[in-house]
Amino acid sequence: MAQIEFTRWRKAAASDAAGNNCVEVGLSTRKLVGIRDTKHRAGGTLAVSSEAFGVFVSAIREGRLR
């Protein structure tokens, strides 16, 4: 499988100041969103389509994921 390069990583707004329970999201040129743990960046990245990520974020905001 080809390596996917993600750029413009940013930490989730809900992350705490101590750096616990944090995730970052990054973008690729292939219209993919990468999701990784800020405490273990080398542990891997979950890659999903930008459309799927949008549906996921909407579900969280609307309280559909509990």
Phi and psi in radians as a Rosetta constraint file:
Dihedral C 1 N 2 CA 2 C 2 CIRCULARHARMONIC -1.243 0.35
Dihedral N 2 CA 2 C 2 N 3 CIRCULARHARMONIC 2.538 0.35
Dihedral C 2 N 3 CA 3 C 3 CIRCULARHARMONIC -1.256 0.35
Dihedral N 3 CA 3 C 3 N 4 CIRCULARHARMONIC 2.339 0.35
Dihedral C 3 N 4 CA 4 C 4 CIRCULARHARMONIC -1.815 0.35
Dihedral N 4 CA 4 C 4 N 5 CIRCULARHARMONIC 2.215 0.35
Dihedral C 4 N 5 CA 5 C 5 CIRCULARHARMONIC -1.677 0.35
Dihedral N 5 CA 5 C 5 N 6 CIRCULARHARMONIC 2.151 0.35
Dihedral C 5 N 6 CA 6 C 6 CIRCULARHARMONIC -1.862 0.35
Dihedral N 6 CA 6 C 6 N 7 CIRCULARHARMONIC 2.496 0.35
Dihedral C 6 N 7 CA 7 C 7 CIRCULARHARMONIC -2.287 0.35
Dihedral N 7 CA 7 C 7 N 8 CIRCULARHARMONIC 3.062 0.35
Dihedral C 7 N 8 CA 8 C 8 CIRCULARHARMONIC 0.925 0.35
Dihedral N 8 CA 8 C 8 N 9 CIRCULARHARMONIC 0.839 0.35
Dihedral C 8 N 9 CA 9 C 9 CIRCULARHARMONIC -1.122 0.35
Dihedral N 9 CA 9 C 9 N 10 CIRCULARHARMONIC 2.455 0.35
Dihedral C 9 N 10 CA 10 C 10 CIRCULARHARMONIC -2.494 0.35
Dihedral N 10 CA 10 C 10 N 11 CIRCULARHARMONIC 2.554 0.35
Dihedral C 10 N 11 CA 11 C 11 CIRCULARHARMONIC -1.437 0.35
Dihedral N 11 CA 11 C 11 N 12 CIRCULARHARMONIC 2.555 0.35
Dihedral C 11 N 12 CA 12 C 12 CIRCULARHARMONIC -1.078 0.35
Dihedral N 12 CA 12 C 12 N 13 CIRCULARHARMONIC 2.464 0.35
Dihedral C 12 N 13 CA 13 C 13 CIRCULARHARMONIC -1.108 0.35
Dihedral N 13 CA 13 C 13 N 14 CIRCULARHARMONIC -0.469 0.35
Dihedral C 13 N 14 CA 14 C 14 CIRCULARHARMONIC -1.446 0.35
Dihedral N 14 CA 14 C 14 N 15 CIRCULARHARMONIC -0.015 0.35
Dihedral C 14 N 15 CA 15 C 15 CIRCULARHARMONIC -1.159 0.35
Dihedral N 15 CA 15 C 15 N 16 CIRCULARHARMONIC 2.529 0.35
Dihedral C 15 N 16 CA 16 C 16 CIRCULARHARMONIC -1.456 0.35
Dihedral N 16 CA 16 C 16 N 17 CIRCULARHARMONIC 2.833 0.35
Dihedral C 16 N 17 CA 17 C 17 CIRCULARHARMONIC -1.153 0.35
Dihedral N 17 CA 17 C 17 N 18 CIRCULARHARMONIC -0.438 0.35
Dihedral C 17 N 18 CA 18 C 18 CIRCULARHARMONIC -1.366 0.35
Dihedral N 18 CA 18 C 18 N 19 CIRCULARHARMONIC -0.156 0.35
Dihedral C 18 N 19 CA 19 C 19 CIRCULARHARMONIC 1.545 0.35
Dihedral N 19 CA 19 C 19 N 20 CIRCULARHARMONIC 0.196 0.35
Dihedral C 19 N 20 CA 20 C 20 CIRCULARHARMONIC -1.569 0.35
Dihedral N 20 CA 20 C 20 N 21 CIRCULARHARMONIC 2.628 0.35
Dihedral C 20 N 21 CA 21 C 21 CIRCULARHARMONIC 0.947 0.35
Dihedral N 21 CA 21 C 21 N 22 CIRCULARHARMONIC 0.805 0.35
Dihedral C 21 N 22 CA 22 C 22 CIRCULARHARMONIC -1.941 0.35
Dihedral N 22 CA 22 C 22 N 23 CIRCULARHARMONIC 2.485 0.35
Dihedral C 22 N 23 CA 23 C 23 CIRCULARHARMONIC -2.201 0.35
Dihedral N 23 CA 23 C 23 N 24 CIRCULARHARMONIC 2.722 0.35
Dihedral C 23 N 24 CA 24 C 24 CIRCULARHARMONIC -2.132 0.35
Dihedral N 24 CA 24 C 24 N 25 CIRCULARHARMONIC 2.645 0.35
Dihedral C 24 N 25 CA 25 C 25 CIRCULARHARMONIC -2.143 0.35
Dihedral N 25 CA 25 C 25 N 26 CIRCULARHARMONIC 2.530 0.35
Dihedral C 25 N 26 CA 26 C 26 CIRCULARHARMONIC -2.388 0.35
Dihedral N 26 CA 26 C 26 N 27 CIRCULARHARMONIC 2.817 0.35
Dihedral C 26 N 27 CA 27 C 27 CIRCULARHARMONIC -1.962 0.35
Dihedral N 27 CA 27 C 27 N 28 CIRCULARHARMONIC 2.627 0.35
Dihedral C 27 N 28 CA 28 C 28 CIRCULARHARMONIC -2.085 0.35
Dihedral N 28 CA 28 C 28 N 29 CIRCULARHARMONIC 2.928 0.35
Dihedral C 28 N 29 CA 29 C 29 CIRCULARHARMONIC -1.334 0.35
Dihedral N 29 CA 29 C 29 N 30 CIRCULARHARMONIC -0.128 0.35
Dihedral C 29 N 30 CA 30 C 30 CIRCULARHARMONIC -1.688 0.35
Dihedral N 30 CA 30 C 30 N 31 CIRCULARHARMONIC 0.327 0.35
Dihedral C 30 N 31 CA 31 C 31 CIRCULARHARMONIC 1.068 0.35
Dihedral N 31 CA 31 C 31 N 32 CIRCULARHARMONIC 0.674 0.35
Dihedral C 31 N 32 CA 32 C 32 CIRCULARHARMONIC -1.996 0.35
Dihedral N 32 CA 32 C 32 N 33 CIRCULARHARMONIC 2.648 0.35
Dihedral C 32 N 33 CA 33 C 33 CIRCULARHARMONIC -1.962 0.35
Dihedral N 33 CA 33 C 33 N 34 CIRCULARHARMONIC 2.293 0.35
Dihedral C 33 N 34 CA 34 C 34 CIRCULARHARMONIC -1.778 0.35
Dihedral N 34 CA 34 C 34 N 35 CIRCULARHARMONIC 2.437 0.35
Dihedral C 34 N 35 CA 35 C 35 CIRCULARHARMONIC -2.210 0.35
Dihedral N 35 CA 35 C 35 N 36 CIRCULARHARMONIC 2.246 0.35
Dihedral C 35 N 36 CA 36 C 36 CIRCULARHARMONIC -2.548 0.35
Dihedral N 36 CA 36 C 36 N 37 CIRCULARHARMONIC 2.832 0.35
Dihedral C 36 N 37 CA 37 C 37 CIRCULARHARMONIC -1.454 0.35
Dihedral N 37 CA 37 C 37 N 38 CIRCULARHARMONIC 2.208 0.35
Dihedral C 37 N 38 CA 38 C 38 CIRCULARHARMONIC -1.172 0.35
Dihedral N 38 CA 38 C 38 N 39 CIRCULARHARMONIC -0.446 0.35
Dihedral C 38 N 39 CA 39 C 39 CIRCULARHARMONIC -1.427 0.35
Dihedral N 39 CA 39 C 39 N 40 CIRCULARHARMONIC -0.299 0.35
Dihedral C 39 N 40 CA 40 C 40 CIRCULARHARMONIC -2.479 0.35
Dihedral N 40 CA 40 C 40 N 41 CIRCULARHARMONIC 1.079 0.35
Dihedral C 40 N 41 CA 41 C 41 CIRCULARHARMONIC -1.037 0.35
Dihedral N 41 CA 41 C 41 N 42 CIRCULARHARMONIC -0.569 0.35
Dihedral C 41 N 42 CA 42 C 42 CIRCULARHARMONIC -1.368 0.35
Dihedral N 42 CA 42 C 42 N 43 CIRCULARHARMONIC -0.090 0.35
Dihedral C 42 N 43 CA 43 C 43 CIRCULARHARMONIC -1.332 0.35
Dihedral N 43 CA 43 C 43 N 44 CIRCULARHARMONIC -0.079 0.35
Dihedral C 43 N 44 CA 44 C 44 CIRCULARHARMONIC 2.138 0.35
Dihedral N 44 CA 44 C 44 N 45 CIRCULARHARMONIC 2.839 0.35
Dihedral C 44 N 45 CA 45 C 45 CIRCULARHARMONIC -2.289 0.35
Dihedral N 45 CA 45 C 45 N 46 CIRCULARHARMONIC 2.286 0.35
Dihedral C 45 N 46 CA 46 C 46 CIRCULARHARMONIC -1.491 0.35
Dihedral N 46 CA 46 C 46 N 47 CIRCULARHARMONIC 2.153 0.35
Dihedral C 46 N 47 CA 47 C 47 CIRCULARHARMONIC -1.923 0.35
Dihedral N 47 CA 47 C 47 N 48 CIRCULARHARMONIC 2.195 0.35
Dihedral C 47 N 48 CA 48 C 48 CIRCULARHARMONIC -2.312 0.35
Dihedral N 48 CA 48 C 48 N 49 CIRCULARHARMONIC 2.796 0.35
Dihedral C 48 N 49 CA 49 C 49 CIRCULARHARMONIC -1.167 0.35
Dihedral N 49 CA 49 C 49 N 50 CIRCULARHARMONIC 2.702 0.35
Dihedral C 49 N 50 CA 50 C 50 CIRCULARHARMONIC -1.097 0.35
Dihedral N 50 CA 50 C 50 N 51 CIRCULARHARMONIC -0.557 0.35
Dihedral C 50 N 51 CA 51 C 51 CIRCULARHARMONIC -1.153 0.35
Dihedral N 51 CA 51 C 51 N 52 CIRCULARHARMONIC -0.808 0.35
Dihedral C 51 N 52 CA 52 C 52 CIRCULARHARMONIC -1.110 0.35
Dihedral N 52 CA 52 C 52 N 53 CIRCULARHARMONIC -0.672 0.35
Dihedral C 52 N 53 CA 53 C 53 CIRCULARHARMONIC -1.122 0.35
Dihedral N 53 CA 53 C 53 N 54 CIRCULARHARMONIC -0.709 0.35
Dihedral C 53 N 54 CA 54 C 54 CIRCULARHARMONIC -1.072 0.35
Dihedral N 54 CA 54 C 54 N 55 CIRCULARHARMONIC -0.730 0.35
Dihedral C 54 N 55 CA 55 C 55 CIRCULARHARMONIC -1.116 0.35
Dihedral N 55 CA 55 C 55 N 56 CIRCULARHARMONIC -0.744 0.35
Dihedral C 55 N 56 CA 56 C 56 CIRCULARHARMONIC -1.061 0.35
Dihedral N 56 CA 56 C 56 N 57 CIRCULARHARMONIC -0.853 0.35
Dihedral C 56 N 57 CA 57 C 57 CIRCULARHARMONIC -1.102 0.35
Dihedral N 57 CA 57 C 57 N 58 CIRCULARHARMONIC -0.730 0.35
Dihedral C 57 N 58 CA 58 C 58 CIRCULARHARMONIC -1.063 0.35
Dihedral N 58 CA 58 C 58 N 59 CIRCULARHARMONIC -0.741 0.35
Dihedral C 58 N 59 CA 59 C 59 CIRCULARHARMONIC -1.089 0.35
Dihedral N 59 CA 59 C 59 N 60 CIRCULARHARMONIC -0.675 0.35
Dihedral C 59 N 60 CA 60 C 60 CIRCULARHARMONIC -1.139 0.35
Dihedral N 60 CA 60 C 60 N 61 CIRCULARHARMONIC -0.856 0.35
Dihedral C 60 N 61 CA 61 C 61 CIRCULARHARMONIC -1.081 0.35
Dihedral N 61 CA 61 C 61 N 62 CIRCULARHARMONIC -0.580 0.35
Dihedral C 61 N 62 CA 62 C 62 CIRCULARHARMONIC -1.536 0.35
Dihedral N 62 CA 62 C 62 N 63 CIRCULARHARMONIC 0.014 0.35
Dihedral C 62 N 63 CA 63 C 63 CIRCULARHARMONIC 1.290 0.35
Dihedral N 63 CA 63 C 63 N 64 CIRCULARHARMONIC 0.379 0.35
Dihedral C 63 N 64 CA 64 C 64 CIRCULARHARMONIC -1.477 0.35
Dihedral N 64 CA 64 C 64 N 65 CIRCULARHARMONIC -0.143 0.35
Dihedral C 64 N 65 CA 65 C 65 CIRCULARHARMONIC -1.981 0.35
Dihedral N 65 CA 65 C 65 N 66 CIRCULARHARMONIC 1.950 0.35
